[in-house]
């Protein structure tokens, strides 16, 4: 494919990528940083909406494809070395970060004490669990490469005051238990989980079944992938399977919470089975 003259002036790195910084069109605040390849930059210019390239999924992603938080592009600038892009954008919903904040740059280094410390200075505007479950898409892909951190969200982050980087994996189920209990008191229009509670147990069980089916499909798709012949498709299918299984776990926890059963009850049961023969356990039922 022959690139237009304006695109050949851009200096991409060895991987064919260039960092792109999104800046609020009105305030000038830096909202996020992501990566673009030539195709993403060309599509951004053509559509005047932000299109980035996910290094972890090795594919293009349109900002807002999962969250609805699209970016309208007013201006595209190239720095003096032609190796950094700045986009002037209007951010739909006022949220650019997958943590539910206005900007991905919400941590400030406090230099007032003897030891510098990172402090979270921006509040969460919307719970990430509500963002990504309110906008259910066929791709089921979370937008989590906004800061260039190269992390895909394999679990639902449900506490609005905890970022993905701060989630303690050892206690994530307990954190979810707490949030799911709180959602029972929330307005159905303000929370995805609260809307499930409002629709009743049958709707929750329907979602468990739906996500289980999607997990089976994802597993079969992954089984048909060959890492040696198509690494990008293999990685994408692997991520999709992890994502779908996380959805199954999440909705199963919602079902347990309906009955006021916390995840510890299931963990205790699994713990009880350690050291027991699976065959003997099944025969004893």
Order of alpha helices (4+ residues) and beta strands (2+ residues): alpha-beta-beta-alpha-beta-beta-beta-beta-beta-beta-alpha-alpha-alpha-alpha-alpha-alpha-alpha
